[in-house]
Amino acid sequence: MSRRLERVFIYIAAAWQLLDGLLTIFVYGVFIKKQGLDVAGLSVAQMRAMKALFGSIFNFVVIFGVLLILLGLLNIYLARKHWKDGVVGWKLPVWLLVCGIFSYFIMDIPNIFLFMSAGIIGLAKNKGMKARQNVTIREEIG
């Protein structure tokens, strides 16, 4: 059975993760950094505290963006190397469902749809391929 549809969903979701990670780092991260620098009318101690606070938020945003980029690259790798036509694999559809649940918690709506669809379609095709293999084995035996 062809796994083309699932691979397309995975590639689109991975591309969105890469784009989302880059936007998170370079747009949102820079915005956060500027917010910490644009505070006026504070004493020196308050200014240092604000820079430290917004610096920590900036670090979190950058780490989160890098996590999204790494997940995107990992999903591209998994789709290319481990998602073969006609092979029953249970780990990758479960991984896709986990990515969909992660996307749910970070409110990444496009990836919720793409990862959940790819995971459910993959599990359904696995079930069909497994049933076809069982019928073939019974025909060979019987």
PLY file of the C-alpha trace (Angstrom):
ply
format ascii 1.0
element vertex 142
property float x
property float y
property float z
element edge 141
property int vertex1
property int vertex2
end_header
0.00 0.00 0.00
1.24 3.47 -0.85
2.24 5.79 1.99
2.34 8.86 -0.26
-0.54 10.72 1.42
0.97 10.33 4.88
4.39 11.45 3.62
2.84 14.55 2.06
1.11 15.37 5.35
4.36 14.85 7.25
6.37 17.01 4.83
3.83 19.83 5.02
3.72 19.63 8.83
7.52 19.53 9.05
7.84 22.52 6.72
5.34 24.39 8.89
7.33 23.46 12.00
10.52 24.78 10.42
8.82 28.03 9.39
7.10 28.35 12.76
10.40 27.83 14.58
12.16 30.45 12.47
9.31 32.92 12.96
9.33 32.24 16.68
13.03 32.96 16.95
13.46 35.85 14.56
10.14 37.67 14.80
8.73 36.95 18.23
12.13 36.67 19.91
13.30 40.00 18.53
9.97 41.57 19.57
10.43 40.29 23.13
14.01 41.54 23.23
12.93 45.01 22.07
10.17 45.13 24.69
12.76 44.73 27.40
14.92 47.51 26.01
12.12 50.04 25.40
11.16 50.61 29.02
11.70 54.23 30.07
11.63 56.01 33.41
13.15 53.25 35.50
16.05 53.33 37.89
19.25 51.50 37.05
18.34 48.56 39.30
14.87 48.29 37.80
16.33 48.49 34.28
18.74 45.62 35.05
15.88 43.56 36.45
13.77 44.21 33.34
16.67 43.25 31.06
17.20 40.05 33.04
13.50 39.20 32.92
13.10 39.85 29.21
16.45 38.14 28.54
15.12 35.01 30.23
11.90 35.18 28.22
13.97 35.67 25.05
16.06 32.59 25.91
12.90 30.54 26.41
11.49 31.73 23.07
14.72 30.84 21.26
14.89 27.40 22.88
11.26 26.77 21.94
11.94 27.87 18.34
14.96 25.57 18.13
12.82 22.71 19.48
10.30 23.30 16.70
13.06 23.36 14.08
14.57 20.14 15.41
11.16 18.43 15.43
10.62 19.53 11.84
13.98 18.12 10.75
13.35 14.89 12.68
9.97 14.44 11.02
11.47 14.97 7.56
14.12 12.36 8.35
11.55 9.88 9.66
9.30 10.37 6.63
12.17 9.78 4.21
13.98 6.91 5.89
11.38 4.98 7.89
8.02 5.49 6.13
8.22 2.95 3.31
5.46 1.76 1.01
3.97 -1.61 1.89
5.72 -1.92 5.27
3.69 -2.29 8.45
5.19 0.00 11.06
3.56 0.87 14.36
6.04 3.25 15.91
5.87 6.06 13.36
2.07 6.47 13.38
2.17 6.58 17.18
4.96 9.19 16.97
2.79 11.25 14.62
-0.10 11.08 17.07
2.25 12.21 19.87
3.36 15.14 17.68
-0.32 15.95 17.12
-0.96 15.97 20.86
2.10 18.18 21.39
0.75 20.52 18.71
-2.57 20.59 20.56
-0.91 21.76 23.75
0.98 24.54 21.98
-2.15 25.43 19.96
-0.54 24.79 16.56
-3.79 24.18 14.67
-2.34 23.26 11.21
-0.04 20.65 12.73
-2.82 19.17 14.87
-4.75 18.41 11.70
-1.74 17.24 9.67
-0.11 15.01 12.29
-3.35 13.49 13.56
-4.48 12.80 9.98
-1.17 11.21 9.04
-1.11 9.10 12.22
-4.70 7.88 11.91
-4.38 7.13 8.19
-1.09 5.33 8.89
-2.68 3.16 11.59
-5.64 2.39 9.33
-3.37 1.36 6.47
-1.32 -0.75 8.87
-4.46 -2.59 9.87
-5.38 -3.18 6.21
-1.88 -4.39 5.33
-1.81 -6.68 8.36
-5.16 -8.18 7.38
-3.94 -8.68 3.80
-0.79 -10.42 5.08
-2.90 -12.72 7.29
-5.13 -13.66 4.33
-2.08 -14.35 2.16
-0.54 -16.57 4.86
-3.80 -18.50 5.27
-4.04 -19.05 1.52
-0.48 -20.35 1.41
-1.07 -22.71 4.34
-4.55 -23.86 3.42
0 1
1 2
2 3
3 4
4 5
5 6
6 7
7 8
8 9
9 10
10 11
11 12
12 13
13 14
14 15
15 16
16 17
17 18
18 19
19 20
20 21
21 22
22 23
23 24
24 25
25 26
26 27
27 28
28 29
29 30
30 31
31 32
32 33
33 34
34 35
35 36
36 37
37 38
38 39
39 40
40 41
41 42
42 43
43 44
44 45
45 46
46 47
47 48
48 49
49 50
50 51
51 52
52 53
53 54
54 55
55 56
56 57
57 58
58 59
59 60
60 61
61 62
62 63
63 64
64 65
65 66
66 67
67 68
68 69
69 70
70 71
71 72
72 73
73 74
74 75
75 76
76 77
77 78
78 79
79 80
80 81
81 82
82 83
83 84
84 85
85 86
86 87
87 88
88 89
89 90
90 91
91 92
92 93
93 94
94 95
95 96
96 97
97 98
98 99
99 100
100 101
101 102
102 103
103 104
104 105
105 106
106 107
107 108
108 109
109 110
110 111
111 112
112 113
113 114
114 115
115 116
116 117
117 118
118 119
119 120
120 121
121 122
122 123
123 124
124 125
125 126
126 127
127 128
128 129
129 130
130 131
131 132
132 133
133 134
134 135
135 136
136 137
137 138
138 139
139 140
140 141
